[in-house]
């Protein structure tokens, strides 16, 4: 199964500004073709690429005042074998972070999930967050944390992921944040999910129930949303004038009806069994 992913960003830069993007498929995704461009009128920028320890690809450039158009398109073929996790990395994802204050939710987690371990804990946390949080685009703030979301009971995908991560860390299970392209997502946007570390593997949790986890394409991995922002900038004003994100599954053989059906099923959130352990490839 192939996945076609695209992102378009139109930015208004008020002055010279340092721009850092995370919108490309993470390494080592099996990319068939890929194009990432940064244009400003007749000028084409060539960014520097930085790859972090998790395979996230950061593209950095110094943009000048004016309208900057960012375009990304990639065709991804199949899935990739997960990267090995070091002891240090697992320890890092046990610690509280800016948006996932596992120390502040420690008492609640210990009361609510007492005695649960492994897959039972993952499923219990996922179901609790899914049933206690209402998906409400436009109402949560970019500075909202897991604690805020637990109090308000509303948020978007990043908020769901933060609560899942904070509760799992409070129960001594390493958990991390992943930004993704999500075929079948409605409304379409960059998507965020959590991952839990169990018996040497990372398993993806989407408490929003808005994606089919088997079709996800990883963009970035980190402690929380602060590590995985699609754009960060320093030294000037940046206005986001327009953004369009899209992702879809593509059959390996467009003339094969069975392949078409399999591709459609892989992007249907209703066909994802939330209780099943899935690795984000």
C-alpha positions as CSV (number, residue, x, y, z in Angstrom):
1,X,0.0,0.0,0.0
2,X,1.3,3.4,-1.0
3,X,0.4,6.7,0.7
4,X,0.5,10.1,-1.1
5,X,1.0,13.1,1.3
6,X,1.1,16.8,0.6
7,X,1.4,20.0,2.5
8,X,1.1,23.6,1.3
9,X,2.0,26.6,3.5
10,X,1.8,30.3,2.5
11,X,3.7,32.5,5.0
12,X,4.0,36.3,5.2
13,X,7.4,37.2,6.6
14,X,7.7,40.6,8.2
15,X,11.5,40.7,8.2
16,X,14.5,38.4,7.9
17,X,13.6,35.4,10.1
18,X,15.1,32.0,11.0
19,X,12.5,29.3,9.9
20,X,12.5,25.7,11.0
21,X,10.0,23.3,9.4
22,X,9.0,19.7,10.3
23,X,6.7,18.7,7.5
24,X,8.6,16.0,5.6
25,X,8.2,12.2,6.2
26,X,10.7,11.1,8.8
27,X,13.6,8.8,8.1
28,X,13.8,6.0,7.1
29,X,10.5,6.1,5.3
30,X,10.5,4.2,2.0
31,X,10.0,7.2,-0.2
32,X,9.4,6.5,-3.9
33,X,9.5,10.2,-4.8
34,X,9.6,13.4,-2.8
35,X,9.7,17.2,-3.5
36,X,10.1,20.0,-1.0
37,X,10.3,23.6,-2.3
38,X,10.6,27.0,-0.7
39,X,9.9,29.9,-3.1
40,X,9.6,33.6,-2.8
41,X,8.8,35.2,-6.1
42,X,11.6,34.2,-8.4
43,X,13.8,33.1,-5.5
44,X,14.2,29.5,-4.5
45,X,15.6,28.8,-1.1
46,X,17.8,25.7,-0.4
47,X,17.3,24.7,3.3
48,X,19.7,22.8,5.4
49,X,18.4,19.5,6.6
50,X,19.0,18.3,10.2
51,X,17.9,14.8,11.2
52,X,17.4,14.1,14.9
53,X,17.9,10.8,16.8
54,X,14.4,9.7,16.1
55,X,14.6,10.3,12.4
56,X,12.6,13.6,12.4
57,X,13.8,15.8,9.5
58,X,14.1,19.6,10.2
59,X,14.5,21.9,7.3
60,X,16.0,25.3,8.2
61,X,16.4,28.5,6.2
62,X,16.8,32.2,6.7
63,X,13.8,33.8,5.0
64,X,13.6,37.5,3.9
65,X,10.5,39.8,4.2
66,X,7.7,38.9,1.8
67,X,5.5,36.0,0.9
68,X,7.1,32.5,1.2
69,X,5.4,29.5,-0.4
70,X,6.2,26.1,0.9
71,X,5.2,23.0,-1.0
72,X,5.8,19.3,0.0
73,X,4.7,16.1,-1.8
74,X,5.8,12.6,-1.2
75,X,4.8,9.1,-2.2
76,X,5.5,6.5,0.5
77,X,5.7,2.8,-0.3
78,X,4.8,0.4,2.4
79,X,6.1,0.6,6.0
80,X,9.6,0.7,7.5
81,X,11.0,-1.4,10.3
82,X,11.0,0.5,13.6
83,X,14.2,2.1,14.9
84,X,15.8,0.6,17.9
85,X,15.2,2.5,21.2
86,X,18.1,3.1,23.6
87,X,17.9,3.0,27.4
88,X,18.5,6.7,27.5
89,X,15.6,7.4,25.1
90,X,13.2,5.3,27.1
91,X,14.2,7.1,30.3
92,X,13.7,10.5,28.6
93,X,10.1,9.5,27.7
94,X,9.4,8.6,31.3
95,X,10.1,12.2,32.5
96,X,7.5,15.0,32.7
97,X,7.7,17.5,29.9
98,X,6.2,20.9,29.1
99,X,2.8,19.7,27.9
100,X,2.8,16.3,29.6
101,X,3.1,16.9,33.3
102,X,3.1,13.3,34.5
103,X,4.1,14.5,38.0
104,X,1.0,16.6,38.3
105,X,-1.4,13.8,37.2
106,X,0.5,11.1,39.2
107,X,-2.1,10.7,41.9
108,X,-5.1,10.6,39.5
109,X,-3.3,8.0,37.3
110,X,-2.4,5.8,40.3
111,X,-6.0,5.8,41.6
112,X,-7.6,5.3,38.2
113,X,-5.3,2.7,36.7
114,X,-4.1,0.9,39.8
115,X,-2.9,-2.6,39.1
116,X,-2.9,-2.3,35.3
117,X,0.2,-3.1,33.3
118,X,1.2,-3.7,29.8
119,X,-1.5,-3.9,27.1
120,X,-4.3,-3.6,29.7
121,X,-2.9,-0.3,30.8
122,X,-2.5,1.0,27.3
123,X,-6.1,0.1,26.4
124,X,-7.5,1.5,29.6
125,X,-5.8,4.9,29.2
126,X,-6.7,5.1,25.5
127,X,-10.4,4.3,26.3
128,X,-10.5,6.8,29.2
129,X,-9.1,9.7,27.1
130,X,-11.3,8.8,24.2
131,X,-14.5,8.7,26.3
132,X,-13.8,11.7,28.6
133,X,-12.6,14.2,26.0
134,X,-14.6,16.0,23.3
135,X,-13.0,16.8,20.0
136,X,-13.5,20.6,19.7
137,X,-11.5,22.4,17.0
138,X,-10.8,26.0,17.7
139,X,-11.5,26.0,21.4
140,X,-8.3,24.8,22.8
141,X,-5.1,26.9,22.9
142,X,-1.7,26.2,21.7
143,X,-0.4,26.5,25.2
144,X,-2.9,24.0,26.7
145,X,-1.3,21.1,28.5
146,X,-2.5,17.6,29.6
147,X,-3.6,19.1,32.9
148,X,-5.6,21.8,31.1
149,X,-7.3,19.2,28.9
150,X,-8.1,16.9,31.8
151,X,-9.9,19.9,33.5
152,X,-11.8,21.1,30.5
153,X,-12.5,17.8,28.8
154,X,-12.1,19.2,25.4
155,X,-9.3,19.6,22.8
156,X,-7.9,18.5,19.5
157,X,-5.5,15.7,18.6
158,X,-2.5,17.3,20.3
159,X,-4.4,17.6,23.5
160,X,-5.6,13.9,23.4
161,X,-2.0,12.8,22.8
162,X,-0.7,14.9,25.7
163,X,-3.2,13.4,28.2
164,X,-2.4,9.8,27.0
165,X,1.3,10.5,27.4
166,X,1.1,12.1,30.8
167,X,-1.1,9.3,32.2
168,X,1.2,6.5,30.9
169,X,4.3,8.2,32.1
170,X,2.7,8.6,35.5
171,X,2.2,4.8,35.5
172,X,5.9,4.2,34.7
173,X,5.4,3.4,31.0
174,X,7.5,5.4,28.5
175,X,5.4,7.4,26.2
176,X,6.1,9.9,23.4
177,X,4.4,12.2,20.9
178,X,4.3,11.7,17.1
179,X,3.2,14.2,14.4
180,X,1.9,12.4,11.3
181,X,0.1,12.6,8.0
182,X,-3.1,10.6,8.4
183,X,-5.0,9.4,5.3
184,X,-8.7,9.4,6.0
185,X,-8.5,12.0,8.7
186,X,-11.5,14.4,8.9
187,X,-11.0,17.3,9.1
188,X,-7.8,16.9,7.3
189,X,-4.7,18.4,8.9
190,X,-1.4,17.4,10.4
191,X,-2.3,14.8,13.0
192,X,-0.9,14.0,16.4
193,X,-0.9,10.6,18.2
194,X,0.8,9.1,21.3
195,X,3.1,6.1,21.4
196,X,3.7,3.7,24.3
197,X,6.8,1.6,24.9
198,X,6.1,-2.0,25.7
199,X,8.4,-5.0,25.5
200,X,10.8,-3.3,23.2
201,X,8.3,-1.8,20.7
202,X,6.5,1.5,20.4
203,X,2.7,1.2,19.9
204,X,0.6,4.0,18.5
205,X,-2.5,5.3,20.4
206,X,-5.0,7.6,18.7
207,X,-7.5,8.4,21.4
208,X,-9.4,10.7,19.0
209,X,-10.4,7.6,17.0
210,X,-10.1,9.8,13.9
211,X,-7.4,7.9,12.0
212,X,-6.7,4.4,10.9
213,X,-3.3,3.9,12.6
214,X,-2.0,1.5,9.9
215,X,-2.0,4.2,7.3
216,X,-0.1,6.9,9.3
217,X,3.1,8.5,8.0
218,X,5.5,9.7,10.7
219,X,6.7,13.3,10.4
220,X,8.3,14.0,13.8
221,X,8.8,12.3,17.2
222,X,9.4,14.0,20.6
223,X,8.4,14.5,24.2
224,X,5.3,16.5,23.3
225,X,4.1,19.1,20.8
226,X,7.0,21.5,21.6
227,X,9.4,19.0,19.9
228,X,7.2,18.4,16.9
229,X,5.8,21.8,15.7
230,X,5.4,21.9,11.9
231,X,6.9,25.4,12.0
232,X,9.0,27.3,14.5
233,X,10.8,30.6,13.9
234,X,13.1,33.1,15.6
235,X,14.0,36.7,15.1
236,X,11.0,38.2,13.2
237,X,7.3,38.1,12.5
238,X,5.7,35.2,10.6
239,X,2.0,35.1,9.6
240,X,0.4,31.9,8.4
241,X,-1.8,33.0,5.5
242,X,-2.9,29.6,4.2
243,X,-2.3,26.0,5.0
244,X,-3.5,22.9,3.2
245,X,-2.6,19.3,4.2
246,X,-3.7,16.2,2.5
247,X,-3.0,12.4,2.7
248,X,-4.5,9.4,1.0
249,X,-3.8,5.8,0.4
250,X,-3.0,4.6,-3.1
251,X,-3.4,1.0,-4.3
252,X,-0.2,-0.7,-5.5
253,X,-2.2,-1.8,-8.6
254,X,-4.8,0.8,-9.6
255,X,-6.5,-1.7,-11.9
256,X,-6.9,-4.4,-9.2
257,X,-10.3,-4.0,-7.4
258,X,-9.0,-5.9,-4.4
259,X,-6.0,-3.6,-4.1
260,X,-8.3,-0.6,-4.3
261,X,-10.5,-2.0,-1.6
262,X,-7.5,-2.7,0.7
263,X,-6.2,0.8,0.2
264,X,-9.6,2.3,1.1
265,X,-9.9,0.1,4.1
266,X,-6.5,1.1,5.4
267,X,-7.5,4.7,5.6
268,X,-10.9,4.2,7.2
269,X,-10.9,5.1,10.9
270,X,-14.0,3.0,11.5
271,X,-12.0,-0.2,10.6
272,X,-9.3,0.4,13.1
273,X,-9.7,-1.7,16.2
274,X,-8.5,0.6,19.0
275,X,-7.7,-2.3,21.3
276,X,-5.2,-3.8,18.9
277,X,-1.5,-3.0,19.3
278,X,-0.2,-1.2,16.2
279,X,3.3,0.0,15.3
280,X,3.6,3.3,13.5
281,X,5.7,2.3,10.5
